[in-house]
């Protein structure tokens, strides 16, 4: 599990609305090449996303469960290669200075039963560091694109 938070100087409603619209991600976040919304009723969303994460372009299929102005849960039904599961929970908390956005990212690697335990631990730590760096970068870009001056 990876957890990161950032304070964004923006009204919670504006921030949540901008972020819950997955079509915005291509403009806000680096590496998002395409977002296709397959279903959206305001609370549930299904999407396809193409992400440039060198050394490969990844295609992700997922679902969002939205609780306006408080929480977005994202579950990747078809995560990138090497992952069995990636799920994020974004929470939005109003602060005097703006909105605190916290992300909890849960993931599982696709591993074979014959893999040496120390190699599994090493692969997990490498994936954790990679996903954490992507998360920090995405939160920083979100702040830069949505924060009021």
N, C-alpha and C positions, 0 to 999 in steps of 0.2 A: 504494500500500500504506500502510495506517495501522497503527501498533502502539501499544498502551497496556498498562500493567501497574498492578496495585494489590495491596497486601498486605492480606489479610483475616485477622483474628485468629480463626481457626476451623480445626478439624481437616480435613485434606485429604479424607478419606473423607466426612465430613458435608457439606462444601461441594460436592464433586463430585456426590454423590448428589442433593442438593437442586437443583443447577443442571442436571444431566442429565435430570431429570424436567421436560420442557417444560410440563407442566400447571401447574407452580409459577410460571412466568414471569408469568402474569396477576396473581398476587399480589405478586411481587417488583418487577416493572418497570413503570414509568409508561407509559401509552399502549397496553398490550397489552389489547385488548378481548375477544379470544377465542383459544383454542388448541384445535385438534382434532387428536388423535393418530390417524393412519390406520393406522400399523403401528409396533410396538415389540417387539423381541426382546432388549432389553438392550444390544445393540451397534449395531443399525441402527434408525433411526426415520424415519418419514415423517410430515409434519405440514402442517396449514393454520393460518395465523396471521393474525388481523386486528389491525392496528396503527393507532392514531390518531396520524398525523404531519401536523399542519396544513400545508397547507390541505386535505388530503384524508385519507380513511380508506383504508389500503392493505391489500390482501390478498396474502399471500405463501404459496407452496407450497415446501416444502423437505425436505431429507434431512439427518439427523445420523448421523455415524459416531463411535461412542463407544469409547474405550479407558479402562476404569475407572481412576479416580484419577490420570489423567495428561493426557488429551486429548479434546476434542470438536471435530469438524469439522462445520461446517454449510454446506450448499450450497443456495442458493435457486434452485430449478428455474424458478419464476415469481417473479422479483424485482418490486419496485414499479415503477410506470411511470417511464420515464426511464433505467432501468438495464438493461443487457444481462446483467450478472453481479454478484452479491454473494456472497462466500464468507468465512467466518470460521473461524479456528483458535483455540480456547481451550486453553491449556496450564495445568496445575496443578502447582506445584512446592512441596514441603514445605519450610518454613523453621522455625527455632526459634520464632519469634513467631506462626506460623500458616501460611497458604498464599499464595503469590504466584500471582496469576492474570494471565496475559498473553494479549492478544487481538491477532491479526493479521487485519486486514480487507482483502480484495482486492476491487476493484470495477472495472467498466467501464460507461461510459455508452452509451446508445443515441444515436448521432449519425449524421447524414446525410453522405454523401460530399461534398456541396457546401458544407458549413459552413466558414467562414473559420477558419484555424488559430488565430488569437488568440481567437476566440470559443470554440473547442473547449478551449483552455487555460484560459480563464476559467470555463467551465462545469465543467471537471474540478476546478479549485481550489475553486469554490463547493460542489460535491458532496463533496469531500474534507473541507472544513471542517464541513459539515453532518453527515456521517457520523461524523467524529471527535467532535463535540459530543454526538451521541447515544450514542456508545460510552462516553465519559467519564461521562455522566449515568447510563447503565445500570450501569457498574461501581461507581459511587458508591452507587446504590440497592441493588445486590447486596450490597455491604459493609454498608450500614445494616441490611438485612433478615436477613443471615446471620451477622453477627459476634457472638461471645460477649462479654459484658461482663466 
